[in-house]
Amino acid sequence: MRASHSRPGRLHEAYAKDTSFLKTVLLTLLLALITCILMAPPSRAQDATVSPQPGNNCAAGEKIDGSTAEQAKAKLEAAGYTDITGLQKGCDNVWHARARSGGNAVNVMVAPDGSVNQETN
């Protein structure tokens, strides 16, 4: 009888050790998860509507219109400019480029309203 009485004690002791180990592992995992959550950078999903346009240096809230480089180039050519290079749109929706006018290299711009102007230095 004595042998059978000692077995339940050993099982209880082994179960207690396993449970203690399991609790320790789960607590460690929980602390690691909490640390990861607290260390993660804040989500910027809420700012998606006012964030800068992707791929440019525009400020939040500035909206880039739908005009294209081809449209801007066509307006510059219609105004008499040739050899148009470096055509880029600014955050203010103004297209800027280098072009030739009367054989001279000049800086030009196409405003959002479609007007073409020579820029001054």
Salt bridges, closest charged atoms under 4 A:
ASP47 OD2 - ARG44 NH2 3.58
ASP65 OD1 - LYS89 NZ 2.66
ASP83 OD2 - ARG100 NE 3.92
GLU119 OE2 - HIS96 ND1 3.03
